[in-house]
Amino acid sequence: MVTAIDFIRARPEHDDIMVAHYLAIWESYDTPQDHLREDAQDIIRIFLRDGRQNRKLASFIAFDGNMPAGSVSCQLHTMPYPVVLKPQHMLQGYIWSVYSDPLYRGRGVAKKLVSMAVEHLREAGCTTAVLHASEAGKPLYAGMGFELAMEMRMKLGP
């Protein structure tokens, strides 16, 4: 259980932390550096700014003193198809970039951060929260009430 860690809603001045954590997730997937765009940090910053302006994006950070122990972002989900249902029947929120520093894993940091993201989406009027889980994250999310949903993919290129 986490007790001495402070959890805050991130502000734009915390974007350096959000960028670093997002890129650390890609690194944890063993993504080769040469697969990342040279302007990856700028892309993330623009995404955060646009999300705050247009999709009710919120980010949350866990701090152990001055050390960022983890973070998460969430926002209204932009659907890839025409939405014909009223928002009170279908307004999806998306949780992304769930990150815990390896020193803080297993201490409840990710669970608390995801709970904060879920609450933000609930307050924004979302009827569903969606996230894509790593193998390591599946037990945490299932224990929080997330359910496996069917998604199929076909690789079209290298």
C-alpha positions, 0 to 999 in steps of 0.5 A: 500500500502506498502511504508516503507518496503524493499523487497530483494532477499534472500541469503543463509544467510537468510535461517533461515527466509525462514525455519521459514516462511515455518514452520509457514505456516504449523502451520497456517494450524493447523498441529500437531507438531508430524506430522512434521519430526524431521529433517524438518528444515534440509530438507527445507535447503537442498531443498533451496540449491538444488533448487538454484543449479538445479532449478533457485530457488529464494526467496524474503523477505520483511523487516520492519527494521530488522523484516521479514514481509513476504517471498516467494520462486519460482523455475522451476517446476519439472514435474511429467511426461515426458515433450515433449514440447519445453521450449518456449511452456511449462516451468512451474515455481512454487511459494511456501511458500508465507508467510506474518507475521500476523502483515503485512497482508492486507498491500500489502506485499504478493502481492509485494513478489508474483510479484517479484517471477513472474518476476523472473520466467518470466526472467527464461523463464517460460511460466506459473507460478503455485501456490497452494492457501489457501482459504485466498490467492485465492482473492489475486492471482485471482486479480493478474491474476492467474486462477483456474486450475483443479486438482483432488486428491484421499486420499489413506491413513490416 
